[in-house]
Amino acid sequence: MKWNTVKNLSPSQFKRLVGVKPTTFEEMVSQAKRISKLQSKKIKGKKRGPKEKLGFRDKVLMMLMYYREYRTFAHIAASYNISEAQCWRIVTTMEHYLIKSELFHLPGKKALLKSDVEWEVVIVDVSEHPIERPKKTTTILFREKEKTFLKKSISN
């Protein structure tokens, strides 16, 4: 899903597909642009090389797609016609930009503990367990060998 297909949606459909409101999305894009301009001044030779294929809207949309849909980098990269490594670089770069903007931080553990809100927690054990199967004993293995031997001798 690229920006060209999402930009004309109604706000409710946009939030349903992307996971954030259009105003929040635009704020994310503006913050990512602002932080990238600050970063580009520090990196020597930043303007060398080919022009980027994707704009900031597509990059932020790619990051949100990764977190919202749990798609792999390979699938997202195939959607945007870029390499998997480039997709990973874009997503992590957008993460760092939004973290540096300090507008999209969640409260830390201490802030949650100090609040007056009561939290109800449900813990679900989803760990993997081996499938219980009957053990193959030597007698069962010996019978299987006899069956294959008998089948071979009958067919000859």
Secondary structure, 3 states (H helix, E strand, C coil): CCHHHHCCCCHHHHHHHHCCCHHHHHHHHHHHHHHHHHHHHHCCCCCCCCCCCCCHHHHHHHHHHHHHHCCCHHHHHHHHCCCHHHHHHHHHHHHHHHHHHCCCCCCCHHHHHHCCCCCCCCCCCCCCCCCCCCCCCHHHHHHHHHHHHHHHHHHC
